[in-house]
Amino acid sequence: MTTPAPARVSHDARQRTAAPKLVLATTFMGIFLLNFNAMAMNVALPGIGRAFGGSMAGLQWIVDAYTLMFAALLLSAGALSDRIGASRAFGAGVAVFTAASAACGLAPGLGALVAARLFQGSAAAIMLPSSLALVRQAFPDAAERARAIALWTVGGAVAVAAGPVVGGVLSSILSWRAIFVVNLPVGIATLAVLTRVERSPRRPTPLDPYAQLTAIVALAMLTFAVIDGGENGFGEPLVLGGLGLAAVATAAFIMIEARTAAPIVPLGLFRSRTVSVSVTIGFVVNAAFYGSVFVLSLFFQDVLNLSAMATGLMFLPMLVVIAGANLASAKAAARCGPRMPIAVGQAIFALAMFGLLWMDEGTSRPVIAAMLIPIGLGLGLVVPSLTAVLLNDIAADRAGMAAGILNSFRQTGGALAVAVFGALVADRREFVVGLRVALSIAAVLLVATTIAAWGGFRPVSGRKPSPSSATCRWRRRRRRRLRACRRRGRG
């Protein structure tokens, strides 16, 4: 019996069916790289410190060099992606990120490692908005696009959960350098898949290089002043000079943005209470999360004497919970409106920070791991609903810009928290005291933004009010009064 010849499929049909899957595959790998490096690096810090003899300030810069450039360049990365085409921007970002990872793995000293991390963070800032733009272009149907974006976020969630564990295993069995070497095959594979993706169109989107430069200088100088002040004292001339330069650069940024026709951060957006509250919450939530992960990684290894692998496993239950909490946040927002999961998530997060204040060297390791789970639950509830409430308040043509501003504020919060919390635990003899002060700061800020969330957002619900709701009761009373008035009029 002869096998029937396969039906011939036109080139256009093959492109329509294959291209979206290829786009999703390549963006999935790209977003995995970003989140994996952000989380895996924390468990490797003590090993890097021992290898290079670095101080606490050096360890802070390893983290903040990446986060600083990521935060600052996110402001204009979306516009750059539109200007040169999302596929080109994403490809350039992946190429630079892969090359910078190789430089990190081969770094002969702390200075070279920090410099390579700056390039990694710059590439990450380009990759994030361009990857999302590629997904949006590949899936024009709204329902298919929603499913694709959900899968795109899975790449980030998997990397966040796997980062500390895989980073700990690689650091314990091989070396901290292996964390960066792992990026190379993933980056090369991503570029290979990207060559089969159709090129994105270019759009004449304006750029604002002067504002972008002042934003980088302001954030870099502020971070430098906090890190150096924690190590050498805040009265040092270099620290004071850094703070002064940060203030001047911030003022210059505001002046440029107020006068330019196409600002990267339209100041008028902040007249909206929703926008102001959203970016503040994003800043505080990331500060609490990344700051606490930074100091807890050091606490587990330097105080409790855990290995890098055991440290990664301590974080695993907390990070696994985030993915489930993301789904719960979406369902809660659809049922009750986004205000509820944002406020409840932050309240849970704050309670977790207060609970960790009782932790010391004698606390059971499983108990500590269990105490970290509410952090993942709180973070997972907040972030999806926070993004949704911001985008719902913004015109569609400004949605990308608003998302970039929110993510920039979030990354800035993480960078400054690592600088501040690291300064608090710089004295190893008083590490536990500094850890408790850092966690207390995070808890107090979370309580403040919980109150702001409850009072700052309109209680918008994703469904019609139930007959027992206050709105419906008011409507029923109003209808009864109207009927009574009509009866009196007829009488």
N, C-alpha and C positions, 0 to 999 in steps of 0.2 A: 504494500500500500504506500503510495507516495504521499509525502508530507506537503500540504498546501503551502504555496509560497507566501511569505509574510506580506501583509498589505503595505504598500508604499505610503510613507507619511511625508508630506511636504516639509521642506526646510522651515517654513514659517510656523507650521503646526508644532514641529519638534521644539522650536525656540520658545513658543508660547507655553509648552508643558514643562520644559526643562529649566528655563531661565529662573522662574520664581523659586524653585527648589534649590538651585545653585546659589541664588542670592541669599536665601535663608541659611544655607549651610555655611557660607563664608562669613556672614555677619554673626552667626552663632559662635564660630571659632574666634572671631575678633573680640566679641564681648566677653568670651571666656578668658582670653588673655588678660584683659584689663582687670577684671575682678580677681582672678587668681593671683596676680602679682601684688595687688593691694593687700590681700589677706595673708598670703604665704610669707611675705616679707617680715611680718611681726614676729613670728616664731623663730626666725633666723637671726634676729638682732643680737642676742647674747653671743652666739657663735662668731658673728662678724666682729663684735667688739673684742673678743679674745684674739681673733686672728690679726687684727690691725692695731690692737691696743687703743681703741677709740674710747673717748669719754662719752658721757651721757649726751652732750651736745652733738657729737658725731653721729650717734645712733638716731637722734632726732632728725638730723639733716638727711639721713638715708631715707626716712619716711617722707619728710616734708619736701624734699627736692622734687619728688614725684607729684605729691598732692598739690604743691604750690603752682607748678606749671599747668597741671590739669585744671585747677580752679580758675586761674587767670585767663588762660587761652580759651576756655569754654565760652567766654563772652562773645568772641568773634568767630569761633570755629564753625558755627552753623552757617554764617554768611560766607565764609571761605569755601565751605563745602558746596554751597549753591553756585558760587562764582566759578569754580574750576570743574564742577561736576562731582556728584557724590561718589561715583565709582573711582575717579582719579584721586579724590581726597582720601578715600578709605584705603586705596592701594598704597598711596604715599605714607599714610599713617602706619599701616602694617609693616611696610619696609623699614621705616625709621625705628619703629618699636622693636623689630627683630634684630636690627643692627645694634641698637642700644642694649638689648638683652645680652648679645654676644660680648659687648664692651663691659657690661656689668660682671659677667661670668669670668672675664679675663682681667678684671681690675687689679692692678698691683698694690693699690693702697686706698685709703679711705677717700681721699680727694678725687681720685679717678672714678670711684664708685658713685659718689654723689653727683659728679658731672654727668655720668652716663644716665643716672636716674632722672636728671633734668630733661634729657632728651626723651626718655621713656614717657614721662608725664606730658611733654609737649605732643608726642605722637598719640597718646591716649586721648587727649582733648580733641584731636582731629577725628579719631576713629569713632568716638561715641555718637555725635550727631550725624555723621555721614553714613554710619551703619543703619541707623534708624531711617534715614532718608532713602537708602537703597531698598529697605523693606517696604516702605510706603510706595515707592515707584513700582516695585515688582508685583504688588497686590492691589490693583485699583478697586476691586470689590471690597466694600466696607467689612462684610462678615469675614471674608478670607483674610483681610488685613488684620482684623482683631485677633484671629487665631494665630497668624504669623507673629504678631508682636508678642502674644503670650508665650510662644515658643522661643522667641528672641530673648525674653526676660528669663526663661529657664536657663539659658546659657550663663547668665549672670548669677542666678541663684545656685546652680551647680558649682560654679567656680568659687563662690563665697563659702559654701559648705566644704568643698574639697581643699581650698587653699591652705588653711592651717594644718590639716591632717597630712596632705601630700608634702607640703613644705617641711613639716616636722619629720616625716619619714626620710625625705631626701637629705635633710640636714644631719640627721642622726646616723644614717647608713653611709652616705657619700660625703657631701659637703654642702654648705650653703650655696656654693656656686652652681650646684645642680639645679637649683630653683630657676635660675636664669637660662641654663642650657636647655631645659624642657621647653622654653618658649620658641626655640629655633625650629624644630620640626613643625610645630603648630603654625608658626608664622609663615614658613615656606609653603606648607600645604594650603594655607589661606590664600596666599598670592597665586598659587597654581590654579585654584578653583576660580579665583577672581578673573583670570584671563579669559574664561568662558562666559563671563557675564557681560551683557550688552552695556556699552558706555552710557553714562547718564548725561543728560543735556546740561549745558551751562546756562546760568541766568545772570544778568547784569546786576548783581547785588552789591550795594556799596559797602566799602570797608572803612574802618576808622582806626588807622594805625597809631595815631597819637594818643587816643584814649586807651587803646590796648597797651601801649608802652607804659603809660602812667599807672595803669592797673597792676601791671607786673611789678613795677618799682615799688608801689605802695605796699602790696602784699609781701614782697620779698623783704623789704626793710622792716616791716612790722614783725615778720617771723624771725628775722635775724636778731632784732632787738630783744624779743622775748626769750629766745634760746640763749643768746649770749648773756643776757641779764640774769637768767637762772644759774648760769655757770660762774660768772664773774661779778655779779652785783649790778643792780639797775642804776647805780650812780656813776658808772664808768662812762667816759666821754664817747666811746664808740656806740654804746647802747643809747645814750641820749641823742647822739647824732642820727642813729638809725630811726629812732622814734620821730625826730624832727623831719627827716627826709620823707618818712611815711606820711606824715601829716601834710607836707607840701605836695607830695604826689597825689594824695587823695583830693586835696583842694583843686589841683590842676585838672584831675579827672572830672570832677563835678562841673568845673567851668567849661571844659571842652564839650561835655555831653549836653550842657544847657544851651550851647551856641550852635552846635552842628546840626545840619539838616537830617542826617541819618545816624543817630547815636546808636551805639551797641547796647546801651542801657538807657532807654527813654525814662527820664526822671519822672515824667507824668504818670508812669505806671504805678508809682508808689503812693499816688493820691488815693488809690483803691485800698480800702482797709483789708480786703481779702489778699491782695498781693503782698502788702506789708507784713501781715500776720503769717502768710505762707512762707515767705523767705526767712523770716525770723525763726519759725518753727524748724524749717529745714536746716538752718545753721545750727541750732541748739541740738537737734536730734543727732546729726552727724558728729558734732563736737562730743556729745556724751558717748556715742558708740565707739568712734575711732580712738578717742582719748582713753577710754576705759580699756579697750582691747590692747592698746600700746602699753599701758602701765601694768595691766594684769599679765601680759606675756612676760614682762621683766620680773614680776612678782613670782610667777610660777617657776621660773628657771633660776633666778638669782636668790630668792628667799626660800622657796620650798624645795629647791634643788631637783626639779623635774627635768627630764630630757626634753629636747625639742619635739620628739614624737609624742610624749605624754602631754606636753603643752597643747599640741594640736588636738589631741583627743579630748582635752578638757573643754575646748571651745565647740566641739562637734555638736552636742545636743542643742546648744543655743543657736547655732547656724542652721541646723536642719529645720528648726521650728519656723524660721523666717519664711520659707516657701509656703508652708501651710497657712501661716498668718496672712500672707499676701492674698491668698484666695479668700480667706475669711473676711479680710478688709473689703474686698470688692462686693461680697454678698451683703455685708453689713451696710455698706454705703448705698447699695441698691434698695435696701429695705428701710433704712432709717436716715439716709442722707450722710454725707461724708464727715460732718462735724463729730458724730458720735465715735467712729473708729479712731479719728485723729486724737480726740480728747482722752478716750479710754486707753489707747495705746501709749500715750505719753504718761498717763497716770501709772500704768503698769510698769513702764520703764523707770519712772521715778522711784516707785516702791522697791524695785530691784536694786537700784543704786543705794537706797537707804539700808536695805537688807545686807548688802555687802560690807557695810561699815563694821559689822560684827565679826568679819572674817579676820583671822590672824594665822600665825604659823601652825597653830595646833588644830585648825579646822580640818575635818575630814575631806579628802579630795573628792569623793563622790558628792558630798554635800555642797561643795563649792560649785561643781559642775551643774548640779541641780539648781543652785541659786542663780546661775547665768541664764537659764532657760527663759525667765520672764523678759530678759533684755531682748532676745530674739522675737518673742511674741509681741512686745511693744513696738519694736522697730518695724516688724512686718505689717502691723495694723496701720501704722502712721503713713508710711511713704506712698503707697498706691493712692490712698484717698487724698493725701496732701497734693499730689500731682493733679488728680482729677479736679479738686475744688479750685485750684489755680487756673487750669485750662478752661474750666467752665465759666470763669469770670472774665476771660480775655477774648477779644475778637479772634476769629479763625486765622486771619493773616498775621497775627502776632503770637500765635501759639508756640511756634518754634523758638522765637526769641525769649518768650516767658519761661519755657522749659529750660533753656540754656542759662538764664539768670538764676532760676531756682537751683539747678545743679551746681552752678558756680558758687552760690552761697553755701550749699551743703558741703562742697569740697573745701571751701575756705574755713568753715567751722571745724572740719576734721584736721586741717593743717594747723590752725591756731591752738586747738586742744592738745595736739601732740606737743607743741611748743610749751604751752602752759603746764600741762600735767607732767611733762618730762622735767621741767624746772622744779616742780614740787617734790619729785622723788630723786633729784640729782644727788642728794646726800644719802649714800647707801646706809649709813648708820641710823638714819631716821626714815627709812624707806616706807615702813608701814604707816607712820604718821602722815607722811606726804601723800601716800595712796588714799588714806581716809579723807584728807582735805580735798583731793581731786574728785573723789566720788561724791563728796558733799556738795561741791560746786555744781557738778553735773545734775545732782538730784534737785537742788534749789532752782536751777535754770529750767529744768523740765516741769517742775510744779508751776513756775511762772508762765510758761508757754501753754501748759494745760488750761490754765485760767483764761489765757488770751484766746485759745482755740474755742473755748466754750462761749466766750462773749464776742469774739471777732468774726465768726462766720455765721451767715444766715442759716437757720435750720431748714435746709432744702432737703426734701425727701424724694427718693426715687420712685415712689408709688403713690397712688391716691390715698388720702387719709382714710383711716378706718372709721366706721360709724361711731366708735367710742372716743375718737380724738377730740381735743379741745376745739379745733376748727369746726368740726361737724356739729358739736354741741352748740357753738355760737350761731351757726347757720340755722339749726333747728329752732332755737329761741327766737331768732329774727323772723323766721317764717310764721311762728305762732303769733308774734306781735302784729305782723302784717295782717294775718287772718282776723285777729281780734279787732283791729282798726276797721277792716272792711265790714265786719258784722255790726260794729257800732254805727258806721256810716249808713248801712242799710236800715238799721233800727231807727 
